[in-house]
């Protein structure tokens, strides 16, 4: 998506979500700024999170995320978006 990011992150008990998000945003911002030959903020401060506890909730969220580019009109088919896949969908297919 050109203006936001949705993701599924599985945390272990000793890792804080805030640290993971800060690291992701920092790495992405450096890469964007480097590729655009600029400096400055890329992301808005903060983030929104939602805990998923059931496998069905995770699968539903993964499906929502990978279909987002199609709903936004960026592609005709979900599979046309280069970052459409999710490990949670793969695990469900195999399981």
C-alpha positions as CSV (number, residue, x, y, z in Angstrom):
1,X,0.0,0.0,0.0
2,X,1.4,3.4,-0.8
3,X,0.3,5.2,2.3
4,X,0.2,2.7,5.2
5,X,1.2,-0.8,6.2
6,X,-0.7,-3.7,7.6
7,X,1.2,-6.7,9.1
8,X,0.9,-9.7,11.2
9,X,3.6,-10.0,13.8
10,X,4.0,-13.0,16.1
11,X,5.7,-11.9,19.3
12,X,7.6,-14.0,21.8
13,X,7.2,-13.2,25.5
14,X,10.5,-11.3,25.9
15,X,9.9,-9.0,22.9
16,X,7.8,-5.8,23.0
17,X,5.6,-4.8,20.1
18,X,6.8,-1.2,20.4
19,X,10.4,-2.3,19.8
20,X,9.5,-4.3,16.8
21,X,7.5,-1.5,15.2
22,X,10.2,1.1,15.9
23,X,12.8,-1.2,14.3
24,X,10.6,-1.8,11.2
25,X,9.7,1.8,10.8
26,X,13.4,2.9,11.2
27,X,14.7,0.4,8.7
28,X,12.0,1.2,6.2
29,X,12.5,5.0,6.6
30,X,16.2,4.7,6.0
31,X,15.6,2.6,2.9
32,X,13.0,5.0,1.5
33,X,15.1,8.0,2.2
34,X,18.2,6.4,0.7
35,X,16.4,5.4,-2.5
36,X,14.8,8.9,-2.8
37,X,18.1,10.7,-1.9
38,X,16.5,12.6,0.9
39,X,16.2,12.9,4.7
40,X,13.3,13.3,6.9
41,X,10.3,11.5,8.4
42,X,8.6,8.8,6.5
43,X,6.1,7.5,9.0
44,X,3.6,9.2,11.3
45,X,4.4,8.8,15.0
46,X,2.7,5.9,16.8
47,X,0.8,2.9,15.5
48,X,-2.5,1.0,16.0
49,X,-2.5,-2.6,17.1
50,X,-5.0,-5.3,17.6
51,X,-4.3,-8.6,19.4
52,X,-5.4,-11.8,17.6
53,X,-5.7,-14.9,19.8
54,X,-7.5,-17.5,17.7
55,X,-6.2,-19.2,14.6
56,X,-9.4,-18.3,12.7
57,X,-8.8,-14.6,13.7
58,X,-5.3,-14.7,12.3
59,X,-6.4,-16.4,9.0
60,X,-9.2,-13.8,8.6
61,X,-6.7,-10.9,9.3
62,X,-4.2,-12.4,6.8
63,X,-6.9,-12.6,4.1
64,X,-7.9,-9.0,4.8
65,X,-4.3,-7.8,4.5
66,X,-3.5,-9.6,1.3
67,X,-6.7,-8.4,-0.3
68,X,-6.1,-4.8,0.6
69,X,-4.3,-3.7,-2.6
70,X,-7.2,-5.2,-4.7
71,X,-9.8,-3.3,-2.6
72,X,-7.7,-0.1,-3.0
73,X,-7.7,-0.6,-6.8
74,X,-4.0,-1.0,-7.1
75,X,-4.3,-4.4,-8.8
76,X,-6.9,-6.4,-10.6
77,X,-6.1,-9.7,-8.8
78,X,-4.7,-10.2,-5.3
79,X,-1.8,-12.3,-6.8
80,X,-0.7,-9.4,-9.0
81,X,0.5,-7.4,-5.9
82,X,4.2,-8.3,-5.4
83,X,3.9,-8.6,-1.6
84,X,0.5,-10.4,-1.4
85,X,1.5,-13.7,0.3
86,X,1.6,-14.4,4.1
87,X,3.1,-17.2,6.0
88,X,-0.2,-17.6,7.9
89,X,-2.0,-18.4,4.6
90,X,0.7,-21.0,3.7
91,X,0.5,-22.7,7.1
92,X,-3.3,-23.0,6.8
93,X,-3.0,-24.5,3.2
94,X,-0.5,-27.1,4.4
95,X,-2.4,-27.8,7.7
